[in-house]
Amino acid sequence: MEPAMRSLMSDNSRYVESFRLFLKNSTEHQCMQQYIESRLPDAVSR
């Protein structure tokens, strides 16, 4: 009998697909990306 949920670590293509979906839908990731692109360069250049 096969487990209902397979480990993503054993299926690299599913892992990558799941991670990309997470990044697309993650508001935390979107906030971090916005910070990195808009505010971090000014903070680093000071």
PDBQT receptor file of N, H, CA, C and O in Angstrom, charges set to zero:
ATOM      1  N   MET A   1       0.840  -1.190   0.000  1.00  0.00    +0.000 N 
ATOM      2  CA  MET A   1       0.000   0.000   0.000  1.00  0.00    +0.000 C 
ATOM      3  C   MET A   1       0.882   1.250   0.000  1.00  0.00    +0.000 C 
ATOM      4  O   MET A   1       1.792   1.371   0.821  1.00  0.00    +0.000 OA
ATOM      5  N   GLU A   2       0.618   2.158  -0.902  1.00  0.00    +0.000 N 
ATOM      6  H   GLU A   2      -0.120   2.060  -1.569  1.00  0.00    +0.000 HD
ATOM      7  CA  GLU A   2       1.424   3.378  -1.032  1.00  0.00    +0.000 C 
ATOM      8  C   GLU A   2       0.909   4.447  -0.075  1.00  0.00    +0.000 C 
ATOM      9  O   GLU A   2      -0.301   4.631   0.060  1.00  0.00    +0.000 OA
ATOM     10  N   PRO A   3       1.822   5.150   0.587  1.00  0.00    +0.000 N 
ATOM     11  CA  PRO A   3       1.386   6.233   1.494  1.00  0.00    +0.000 C 
ATOM     12  C   PRO A   3       0.607   7.302   0.728  1.00  0.00    +0.000 C 
ATOM     13  O   PRO A   3       0.867   7.546  -0.451  1.00  0.00    +0.000 OA
ATOM     14  N   ALA A   4      -0.334   7.927   1.398  1.00  0.00    +0.000 N 
ATOM     15  H   ALA A   4      -0.545   7.729   2.355  1.00  0.00    +0.000 HD
ATOM     16  CA  ALA A   4      -1.156   8.960   0.764  1.00  0.00    +0.000 C 
ATOM     17  C   ALA A   4      -0.320  10.149   0.313  1.00  0.00    +0.000 C 
ATOM     18  O   ALA A   4      -0.581  10.728  -0.742  1.00  0.00    +0.000 OA
ATOM     19  N   MET A   5       0.682  10.516   1.103  1.00  0.00    +0.000 N 
ATOM     20  H   MET A   5       0.894  10.045   1.959  1.00  0.00    +0.000 HD
ATOM     21  CA  MET A   5       1.552  11.645   0.747  1.00  0.00    +0.000 C 
ATOM     22  C   MET A   5       2.992  11.157   0.687  1.00  0.00    +0.000 C 
ATOM     23  O   MET A   5       3.545  10.685   1.681  1.00  0.00    +0.000 OA
ATOM     24  N   ARG A   6       3.583  11.278  -0.484  1.00  0.00    +0.000 N 
ATOM     25  H   ARG A   6       3.134  11.661  -1.291  1.00  0.00    +0.000 HD
ATOM     26  CA  ARG A   6       4.989  10.911  -0.617  1.00  0.00    +0.000 C 
ATOM     27  C   ARG A   6       5.848  12.085  -0.175  1.00  0.00    +0.000 C 
ATOM     28  O   ARG A   6       5.427  13.240  -0.242  1.00  0.00    +0.000 OA
ATOM     29  N   SER A   7       7.025  11.783   0.265  1.00  0.00    +0.000 N 
ATOM     30  H   SER A   7       7.367  10.844   0.320  1.00  0.00    +0.000 HD
ATOM     31  CA  SER A   7       7.959  12.823   0.665  1.00  0.00    +0.000 C 
ATOM     32  C   SER A   7       8.422  13.602  -0.566  1.00  0.00    +0.000 C 
ATOM     33  O   SER A   7       8.807  13.014  -1.577  1.00  0.00    +0.000 OA
ATOM     34  N   LEU A   8       8.379  14.917  -0.467  1.00  0.00    +0.000 N 
ATOM     35  H   LEU A   8       8.066  15.395   0.354  1.00  0.00    +0.000 HD
ATOM     36  CA  LEU A   8       8.854  15.743  -1.576  1.00  0.00    +0.000 C 
ATOM     37  C   LEU A   8      10.360  15.603  -1.762  1.00  0.00    +0.000 C 
ATOM     38  O   LEU A   8      10.881  15.817  -2.856  1.00  0.00    +0.000 OA
ATOM     39  N   MET A   9      11.053  15.243  -0.687  1.00  0.00    +0.000 N 
ATOM     40  H   MET A   9      10.630  15.069   0.202  1.00  0.00    +0.000 HD
ATOM     41  CA  MET A   9      12.503  15.098  -0.787  1.00  0.00    +0.000 C 
ATOM     42  C   MET A   9      12.893  13.930  -1.694  1.00  0.00    +0.000 C 
ATOM     43  O   MET A   9      13.992  13.922  -2.248  1.00  0.00    +0.000 OA
ATOM     44  N   SER A  10      12.017  12.959  -1.851  1.00  0.00    +0.000 N 
ATOM     45  H   SER A  10      11.124  12.966  -1.401  1.00  0.00    +0.000 HD
ATOM     46  CA  SER A  10      12.332  11.808  -2.699  1.00  0.00    +0.000 C 
ATOM     47  C   SER A  10      11.946  12.048  -4.161  1.00  0.00    +0.000 C 
ATOM     48  O   SER A  10      12.252  11.219  -5.018  1.00  0.00    +0.000 OA
ATOM     49  N   ASP A  11      11.292  13.144  -4.455  1.00  0.00    +0.000 N 
ATOM     50  H   ASP A  11      11.043  13.818  -3.759  1.00  0.00    +0.000 HD
ATOM     51  CA  ASP A  11      10.855  13.456  -5.820  1.00  0.00    +0.000 C 
ATOM     52  C   ASP A  11      11.258  14.894  -6.135  1.00  0.00    +0.000 C 
ATOM     53  O   ASP A  11      10.514  15.836  -5.862  1.00  0.00    +0.000 OA
ATOM     54  N   ASN A  12      12.441  15.044  -6.710  1.00  0.00    +0.000 N 
ATOM     55  H   ASN A  12      13.045  14.279  -6.932  1.00  0.00    +0.000 HD
ATOM     56  CA  ASN A  12      13.023  16.369  -6.922  1.00  0.00    +0.000 C 
ATOM     57  C   ASN A  12      12.141  17.275  -7.772  1.00  0.00    +0.000 C 
ATOM     58  O   ASN A  12      11.998  18.455  -7.452  1.00  0.00    +0.000 OA
ATOM     59  N   SER A  13      11.556  16.768  -8.826  1.00  0.00    +0.000 N 
ATOM     60  H   SER A  13      11.672  15.810  -9.085  1.00  0.00    +0.000 HD
ATOM     61  CA  SER A  13      10.739  17.630  -9.689  1.00  0.00    +0.000 C 
ATOM     62  C   SER A  13       9.494  18.124  -8.964  1.00  0.00    +0.000 C 
ATOM     63  O   SER A  13       9.091  19.272  -9.152  1.00  0.00    +0.000 OA
ATOM     64  N   ARG A  14       8.872  17.278  -8.134  1.00  0.00    +0.000 N 
ATOM     65  H   ARG A  14       9.199  16.346  -7.980  1.00  0.00    +0.000 HD
ATOM     66  CA  ARG A  14       7.717  17.719  -7.336  1.00  0.00    +0.000 C 
ATOM     67  C   ARG A  14       8.152  18.742  -6.295  1.00  0.00    +0.000 C 
ATOM     68  O   ARG A  14       7.424  19.695  -6.014  1.00  0.00    +0.000 OA
ATOM     69  N   TYR A  15       9.344  18.547  -5.721  1.00  0.00    +0.000 N 
ATOM     70  H   TYR A  15       9.935  17.773  -5.949  1.00  0.00    +0.000 HD
ATOM     71  CA  TYR A  15       9.852  19.487  -4.726  1.00  0.00    +0.000 C 
ATOM     72  C   TYR A  15      10.036  20.867  -5.356  1.00  0.00    +0.000 C 
ATOM     73  O   TYR A  15       9.594  21.869  -4.794  1.00  0.00    +0.000 OA
ATOM     74  N   VAL A  16      10.675  20.923  -6.500  1.00  0.00    +0.000 N 
ATOM     75  H   VAL A  16      11.034  20.110  -6.957  1.00  0.00    +0.000 HD
ATOM     76  CA  VAL A  16      10.926  22.197  -7.183  1.00  0.00    +0.000 C 
ATOM     77  C   VAL A  16       9.609  22.861  -7.556  1.00  0.00    +0.000 C 
ATOM     78  O   VAL A  16       9.439  24.064  -7.360  1.00  0.00    +0.000 OA
ATOM     79  N   GLU A  17       8.679  22.082  -8.091  1.00  0.00    +0.000 N 
ATOM     80  H   GLU A  17       8.817  21.105  -8.250  1.00  0.00    +0.000 HD
ATOM     81  CA  GLU A  17       7.371  22.623  -8.463  1.00  0.00    +0.000 C 
ATOM     82  C   GLU A  17       6.637  23.173  -7.236  1.00  0.00    +0.000 C 
ATOM     83  O   GLU A  17       6.043  24.250  -7.295  1.00  0.00    +0.000 OA
ATOM     84  N   SER A  18       6.679  22.442  -6.142  1.00  0.00    +0.000 N 
ATOM     85  H   SER A  18       7.161  21.567  -6.094  1.00  0.00    +0.000 HD
ATOM     86  CA  SER A  18       6.013  22.884  -4.908  1.00  0.00    +0.000 C 
ATOM     87  C   SER A  18       6.662  24.144  -4.347  1.00  0.00    +0.000 C 
ATOM     88  O   SER A  18       5.970  25.044  -3.870  1.00  0.00    +0.000 OA
ATOM     89  N   PHE A  19       7.991  24.207  -4.406  1.00  0.00    +0.000 N 
ATOM     90  H   PHE A  19       8.552  23.476  -4.793  1.00  0.00    +0.000 HD
ATOM     91  CA  PHE A  19       8.697  25.372  -3.882  1.00  0.00    +0.000 C 
ATOM     92  C   PHE A  19       8.395  26.609  -4.721  1.00  0.00    +0.000 C 
ATOM     93  O   PHE A  19       8.196  27.695  -4.177  1.00  0.00    +0.000 OA
ATOM     94  N   ARG A  20       8.359  26.453  -6.029  1.00  0.00    +0.000 N 
ATOM     95  H   ARG A  20       8.520  25.571  -6.471  1.00  0.00    +0.000 HD
ATOM     96  CA  ARG A  20       8.016  27.592  -6.896  1.00  0.00    +0.000 C 
ATOM     97  C   ARG A  20       6.596  28.074  -6.638  1.00  0.00    +0.000 C 
ATOM     98  O   ARG A  20       6.339  29.278  -6.639  1.00  0.00    +0.000 OA
ATOM     99  N   LEU A  21       5.680  27.149  -6.419  1.00  0.00    +0.000 N 
ATOM    100  H   LEU A  21       5.888  26.172  -6.418  1.00  0.00    +0.000 HD
ATOM    101  CA  LEU A  21       4.302  27.509  -6.097  1.00  0.00    +0.000 C 
ATOM    102  C   LEU A  21       4.241  28.248  -4.760  1.00  0.00    +0.000 C 
ATOM    103  O   LEU A  21       3.503  29.222  -4.613  1.00  0.00    +0.000 OA
ATOM    104  N   PHE A  22       5.022  27.778  -3.792  1.00  0.00    +0.000 N 
ATOM    105  H   PHE A  22       5.622  26.987  -3.912  1.00  0.00    +0.000 HD
ATOM    106  CA  PHE A  22       5.100  28.458  -2.502  1.00  0.00    +0.000 C 
ATOM    107  C   PHE A  22       5.601  29.891  -2.679  1.00  0.00    +0.000 C 
ATOM    108  O   PHE A  22       5.014  30.826  -2.136  1.00  0.00    +0.000 OA
ATOM    109  N   LEU A  23       6.676  30.062  -3.433  1.00  0.00    +0.000 N 
ATOM    110  H   LEU A  23       7.153  29.303  -3.875  1.00  0.00    +0.000 HD
ATOM    111  CA  LEU A  23       7.229  31.403  -3.636  1.00  0.00    +0.000 C 
ATOM    112  C   LEU A  23       6.234  32.320  -4.331  1.00  0.00    +0.000 C 
ATOM    113  O   LEU A  23       6.139  33.501  -3.997  1.00  0.00    +0.000 OA
ATOM    114  N   LYS A  24       5.504  31.794  -5.279  1.00  0.00    +0.000 N 
ATOM    115  H   LYS A  24       5.581  30.834  -5.551  1.00  0.00    +0.000 HD
ATOM    116  CA  LYS A  24       4.516  32.586  -6.012  1.00  0.00    +0.000 C 
ATOM    117  C   LYS A  24       3.391  33.061  -5.101  1.00  0.00    +0.000 C 
ATOM    118  O   LYS A  24       2.886  34.172  -5.266  1.00  0.00    +0.000 OA
ATOM    119  N   ASN A  25       2.996  32.230  -4.144  1.00  0.00    +0.000 N 
ATOM    120  H   ASN A  25       3.406  31.328  -4.009  1.00  0.00    +0.000 HD
ATOM    121  CA  ASN A  25       1.828  32.528  -3.312  1.00  0.00    +0.000 C 
ATOM    122  C   ASN A  25       2.164  33.029  -1.915  1.00  0.00    +0.000 C 
ATOM    123  O   ASN A  25       1.260  33.384  -1.158  1.00  0.00    +0.000 OA
ATOM    124  N   SER A  26       3.416  33.065  -1.564  1.00  0.00    +0.000 N 
ATOM    125  H   SER A  26       4.151  32.776  -2.179  1.00  0.00    +0.000 HD
ATOM    126  CA  SER A  26       3.821  33.444  -0.216  1.00  0.00    +0.000 C 
ATOM    127  C   SER A  26       3.901  34.965  -0.076  1.00  0.00    +0.000 C 
ATOM    128  O   SER A  26       4.725  35.611  -0.723  1.00  0.00    +0.000 OA
ATOM    129  N   THR A  27       3.051  35.524   0.764  1.00  0.00    +0.000 N 
ATOM    130  H   THR A  27       2.381  34.999   1.290  1.00  0.00    +0.000 HD
ATOM    131  CA  THR A  27       3.121  36.971   0.982  1.00  0.00    +0.000 C 
ATOM    132  C   THR A  27       4.402  37.341   1.718  1.00  0.00    +0.000 C 
ATOM    133  O   THR A  27       4.939  38.431   1.519  1.00  0.00    +0.000 OA
ATOM    134  N   GLU A  28       4.897  36.438   2.568  1.00  0.00    +0.000 N 
ATOM    135  H   GLU A  28       4.461  35.553   2.729  1.00  0.00    +0.000 HD
ATOM    136  CA  GLU A  28       6.161  36.706   3.252  1.00  0.00    +0.000 C 
ATOM    137  C   GLU A  28       7.284  36.823   2.221  1.00  0.00    +0.000 C 
ATOM    138  O   GLU A  28       8.106  37.736   2.303  1.00  0.00    +0.000 OA
ATOM    139  N   HIS A  29       7.323  35.920   1.266  1.00  0.00    +0.000 N 
ATOM    140  H   HIS A  29       6.655  35.179   1.199  1.00  0.00    +0.000 HD
ATOM    141  CA  HIS A  29       8.346  35.966   0.231  1.00  0.00    +0.000 C 
ATOM    142  C   HIS A  29       8.196  37.219  -0.614  1.00  0.00    +0.000 C 
ATOM    143  O   HIS A  29       9.195  37.844  -0.970  1.00  0.00    +0.000 OA
ATOM    144  N   GLN A  30       6.966  37.598  -0.942  1.00  0.00    +0.000 N 
ATOM    145  H   GLN A  30       6.154  37.090  -0.654  1.00  0.00    +0.000 HD
ATOM    146  CA  GLN A  30       6.740  38.797  -1.743  1.00  0.00    +0.000 C 
ATOM    147  C   GLN A  30       7.225  40.040  -1.007  1.00  0.00    +0.000 C 
ATOM    148  O   GLN A  30       7.809  40.934  -1.620  1.00  0.00    +0.000 OA
ATOM    149  N   CYS A  31       6.990  40.104   0.294  1.00  0.00    +0.000 N 
ATOM    150  H   CYS A  31       6.516  39.378   0.792  1.00  0.00    +0.000 HD
ATOM    151  CA  CYS A  31       7.459  41.245   1.094  1.00  0.00    +0.000 C 
ATOM    152  C   CYS A  31       8.978  41.292   1.133  1.00  0.00    +0.000 C 
ATOM    153  O   CYS A  31       9.574  42.361   1.002  1.00  0.00    +0.000 OA
ATOM    154  N   MET A  32       9.603  40.136   1.313  1.00  0.00    +0.000 N 
ATOM    155  H   MET A  32       9.119  39.268   1.420  1.00  0.00    +0.000 HD
ATOM    156  CA  MET A  32      11.069  40.091   1.345  1.00  0.00    +0.000 C 
ATOM    157  C   MET A  32      11.651  40.490  -0.010  1.00  0.00    +0.000 C 
ATOM    158  O   MET A  32      12.631  41.233  -0.072  1.00  0.00    +0.000 OA
ATOM    159  N   GLN A  33      11.053  40.001  -1.090  1.00  0.00    +0.000 N 
ATOM    160  H   GLN A  33      10.257  39.398  -1.040  1.00  0.00    +0.000 HD
ATOM    161  CA  GLN A  33      11.531  40.340  -2.431  1.00  0.00    +0.000 C 
ATOM    162  C   GLN A  33      11.410  41.837  -2.678  1.00  0.00    +0.000 C 
ATOM    163  O   GLN A  33      12.322  42.450  -3.233  1.00  0.00    +0.000 OA
ATOM    164  N   GLN A  34      10.304  42.423  -2.275  1.00  0.00    +0.000 N 
ATOM    165  H   GLN A  34       9.563  41.925  -1.825  1.00  0.00    +0.000 HD
ATOM    166  CA  GLN A  34      10.099  43.863  -2.440  1.00  0.00    +0.000 C 
ATOM    167  C   GLN A  34      11.137  44.643  -1.631  1.00  0.00    +0.000 C 
ATOM    168  O   GLN A  34      11.686  45.632  -2.117  1.00  0.00    +0.000 OA
ATOM    169  N   TYR A  35      11.405  44.207  -0.408  1.00  0.00    +0.000 N 
ATOM    170  H   TYR A  35      10.959  43.404  -0.013  1.00  0.00    +0.000 HD
ATOM    171  CA  TYR A  35      12.404  44.863   0.434  1.00  0.00    +0.000 C 
ATOM    172  C   TYR A  35      13.787  44.774  -0.210  1.00  0.00    +0.000 C 
ATOM    173  O   TYR A  35      14.513  45.766  -0.274  1.00  0.00    +0.000 OA
ATOM    174  N   ILE A  36      14.141  43.592  -0.682  1.00  0.00    +0.000 N 
ATOM    175  H   ILE A  36      13.550  42.787  -0.630  1.00  0.00    +0.000 HD
ATOM    176  CA  ILE A  36      15.460  43.387  -1.289  1.00  0.00    +0.000 C 
ATOM    177  C   ILE A  36      15.629  44.265  -2.520  1.00  0.00    +0.000 C 
ATOM    178  O   ILE A  36      16.698  44.835  -2.736  1.00  0.00    +0.000 OA
ATOM    179  N   GLU A  37      14.591  44.377  -3.318  1.00  0.00    +0.000 N 
ATOM    180  H   GLU A  37      13.722  43.914  -3.142  1.00  0.00    +0.000 HD
ATOM    181  CA  GLU A  37      14.693  45.143  -4.562  1.00  0.00    +0.000 C 
ATOM    182  C   GLU A  37      14.589  46.646  -4.359  1.00  0.00    +0.000 C 
ATOM    183  O   GLU A  37      15.215  47.403  -5.101  1.00  0.00    +0.000 OA
ATOM    184  N   SER A  38      13.815  47.103  -3.373  1.00  0.00    +0.000 N 
ATOM    185  H   SER A  38      13.307  46.488  -2.770  1.00  0.00    +0.000 HD
ATOM    186  CA  SER A  38      13.572  48.541  -3.269  1.00  0.00    +0.000 C 
ATOM    187  C   SER A  38      14.339  49.230  -2.142  1.00  0.00    +0.000 C 
ATOM    188  O   SER A  38      14.771  50.370  -2.318  1.00  0.00    +0.000 OA
ATOM    189  N   ARG A  39      14.519  48.595  -1.018  1.00  0.00    +0.000 N 
ATOM    190  H   ARG A  39      14.168  47.669  -0.875  1.00  0.00    +0.000 HD
ATOM    191  CA  ARG A  39      15.122  49.293   0.122  1.00  0.00    +0.000 C 
ATOM    192  C   ARG A  39      16.539  48.859   0.446  1.00  0.00    +0.000 C 
ATOM    193  O   ARG A  39      17.353  49.672   0.885  1.00  0.00    +0.000 OA
ATOM    194  N   LEU A  40      16.838  47.606   0.238  1.00  0.00    +0.000 N 
ATOM    195  H   LEU A  40      16.177  46.946  -0.118  1.00  0.00    +0.000 HD
ATOM    196  CA  LEU A  40      18.151  47.094   0.613  1.00  0.00    +0.000 C 
ATOM    197  C   LEU A  40      19.300  47.785  -0.121  1.00  0.00    +0.000 C 
ATOM    198  O   LEU A  40      20.308  48.096   0.513  1.00  0.00    +0.000 OA
ATOM    199  N   PRO A  41      19.195  48.038  -1.425  1.00  0.00    +0.000 N 
ATOM    200  CA  PRO A  41      20.317  48.706  -2.098  1.00  0.00    +0.000 C 
ATOM    201  C   PRO A  41      20.693  50.045  -1.450  1.00  0.00    +0.000 C 
ATOM    202  O   PRO A  41      21.879  50.351  -1.320  1.00  0.00    +0.000 OA
ATOM    203  N   ASP A  42      19.710  50.837  -1.048  1.00  0.00    +0.000 N 
ATOM    204  H   ASP A  42      18.747  50.588  -1.153  1.00  0.00    +0.000 HD
ATOM    205  CA  ASP A  42      20.001  52.110  -0.383  1.00  0.00    +0.000 C 
ATOM    206  C   ASP A  42      20.653  51.891   0.975  1.00  0.00    +0.000 C 
ATOM    207  O   ASP A  42      21.572  52.620   1.348  1.00  0.00    +0.000 OA
ATOM    208  N   ALA A  43      20.189  50.903   1.706  1.00  0.00    +0.000 N 
ATOM    209  H   ALA A  43      19.442  50.311   1.402  1.00  0.00    +0.000 HD
ATOM    210  CA  ALA A  43      20.745  50.621   3.031  1.00  0.00    +0.000 C 
ATOM    211  C   ALA A  43      22.187  50.140   2.927  1.00  0.00    +0.000 C 
ATOM    212  O   ALA A  43      23.015  50.490   3.767  1.00  0.00    +0.000 OA
ATOM    213  N   VAL A  44      22.494  49.352   1.921  1.00  0.00    +0.000 N 
ATOM    214  H   VAL A  44      21.820  49.068   1.238  1.00  0.00    +0.000 HD
ATOM    215  CA  VAL A  44      23.845  48.815   1.752  1.00  0.00    +0.000 C 
ATOM    216  C   VAL A  44      24.807  49.897   1.267  1.00  0.00    +0.000 C 
ATOM    217  O   VAL A  44      25.981  49.887   1.637  1.00  0.00    +0.000 OA
ATOM    218  N   SER A  45      24.330  50.818   0.454  1.00  0.00    +0.000 N 
ATOM    219  H   SER A  45      23.376  50.826   0.153  1.00  0.00    +0.000 HD
ATOM    220  CA  SER A  45      25.215  51.834  -0.119  1.00  0.00    +0.000 C 
ATOM    221  C   SER A  45      25.580  52.944   0.858  1.00  0.00    +0.000 C 
ATOM    222  O   SER A  45      26.450  53.761   0.556  1.00  0.00    +0.000 OA
ATOM    223  N   ARG A  46      24.946  52.990   2.003  1.00  0.00    +0.000 N 
ATOM    224  H   ARG A  46      24.239  52.326   2.248  1.00  0.00    +0.000 HD
ATOM    225  CA  ARG A  46      25.259  54.047   2.985  1.00  0.00    +0.000 C 
ATOM    226  C   ARG A  46      26.546  53.797   3.696  1.00  0.00    +0.000 C 
ATOM    227  O   ARG A  46      26.945  54.591   4.547  1.00  0.00    +0.000 OA
TER     228      ARG A  46
